[in-house]
Amino acid sequence: MTDDPAILVSTDWLAQRLTSPDLRVIDASWYLPDMNRDAFEEYGEAHIPGARFLDLDDVSDSRSALPHMAPPVEKFMSRMRRMGVGDGHTIVIYDGAGIFSAARIWWLMKLFGQRAALLDGGLPKWRAEGRPVTSDLPSIRDRHMTVTRHPDLMRDVTDVAQAAKLGHAQIVDARGAPRFRGDEPEPRAGLRAGHIPGARNVPYRSLFEADGTMKRGDALRAAFTEAGVDLSRPVITSCGSGVTAAILNLGLTVLGHGDHALYDGSWAEWGMYEDLKVETGEAH
């Protein structure tokens, strides 16, 4: 796959365009508590020149009791304008883990009708190649953004329950196999262990090459098909809280699969309600 500024771009592609006045680079680093990393502190120490920091929690719906839920249109627009990101910009998103939280922001951009790319391999690959980083903060000018929400890219708990019962869409879970099987307790208190009935398990790390970049072609396709996913049918992605599920949406987009959506509540929601059925063990 060649570089695509609407999906995924290489470090070479970004380096060649780093001084373009219409480029907007977003550092979307965010980490789980057990990673013991401070995303904003790391951004302040070293980021790709010109990058603006976007906190995943700050661009989520603060009214919801569930983590990282998609925000209202007005909140999304205000956060973009605060960063000076708007109409006419070429947007590239990265994070400090490689491909992790940046995929969620990429998916949010698509949800709100924006054309954006994710940096393949993220900051780790950029730094491993000896490319420039800085602690300097960019100068920011307000920029209008025209937003159109695409609700077809997102599913709620009712949609997912229907899919689990009727099978009109495949549910694909990005969590690691031990959590999917229910062998490990959930990191969030009060959640049951296991997976949505009928779900397939494609751990998000299975989509990556050894250097942290995304697989391509047959290797990427196999990550899905070997888990029992039929790539000719609709897919609903899920994970722990809607972050790594977006990596599966990214992979499906790279493969040219057009009929997929993300379950925004994910296991943080499904695992909480006792009246929703849970399966354990391998996918069947």
Salt bridges, closest charged atoms under 4 A:
ASP12 OD1 - ARG131 NH2 2.36
GLU42 OE1 - ARG37 NH2 2.79
ASP57 OD1 - HIS68 ND1 3.15
ASP58 OD2 - ARG79 NE 3.00
ASP58 OD2 - ARG82 NH1 3.35
ASP61 OD1 - ARG63 NE 2.95
ASP120 OD2 - ARG216 NH2 3.12
GLU129 OE2 - LYS125 NZ 2.49
GLU129 OE1 - ARG131 NE 2.69
ASP142 OD1 - ARG81 NH2 2.68
ASP173 OD2 - ARG175 NH2 2.80
ASP183 OD2 - ARG181 NE 2.69
GLU186 OE2 - ARG175 NH1 2.84
GLU186 OE1 - ARG179 NH2 2.68
ASP218 OD1 - ARG221 NH1 2.94
ASP264 OD1 - ARG104 NH2 2.77
GLU279 OE1 - HIS195 NE2 3.46
GLU279 OE1 - HIS284 NE2 3.63
GLU282 OE2 - ARG181 NH1 3.76
